[in-house]
Amino acid sequence: MKIYGVAVLSACFIAGQLIGEALGIFFHFDGNIGGVGFGMLLLIVLGDWIKKKNWLDAESETGIHFWSGMYIPVVIAMSATQNVKAALSGGWVALVVGVFATLLCFSLIPLLSSLQKKTGSSGSSL
């Protein structure tokens, strides 16, 4: 049932937001630090844990997998637009750091690709 997926998704999202807000308060930062990311990690860990315990029937597990797949395009996209608005209003430092982080990630692609070739794995695990 997809309703179980919605319940697990919303619980993980709320827990992630609380963790992000707590980190913001702890580091004296006016905002949420990684709440969406923590929620996504909680969703992955909790979904895997429920699956290993065999607590749900196949239909309920399908609902959780469906909403786990929807988390990234929906929730991450919503938070990404907020982050872009905040970065553009925050000045050049935020923009430079964002461009630098993106270029750094792009530069790591050849390294990760060569590591995958050395391990000899047939499927893409990245």
Steps between C-alpha positions, in 0.01 A plus 500: 500500500637836402372657821777324696753650265359848561511446877862383494600780258338771711645365826850494349458847352383648830780326692753627246368855529524483879859375477585777252342767721684364806830515311422857396439599861809311618728673248330841553382504140170660406357211301471129445825312444445190286148415615391364163814289470457358849139418418607317185763301691244411766259384230763274345609354834146457635374344177786251499449422870126435453576276203756295695253454789229377256241716676300593193319310232602539135237766423607722790865457408415610146345817643815580696718439194274723289524793740870441554541550127283813509701659784787614284310666213237664720658598832852563375370712211292710738791562732739564211294797378506648849877453521556671165293801609693521827834462323426775248385737771796405721761652273791388289658273759213252485505502122878447481486216754218333304690521173818373667320202655340412167833518315664288771232233458544504123875459541448189715310315226815374319649385831187308599476354150856373512442349846198312368699363205776377734255307717368323192136525593264433213215721626496863598492531876551877514 
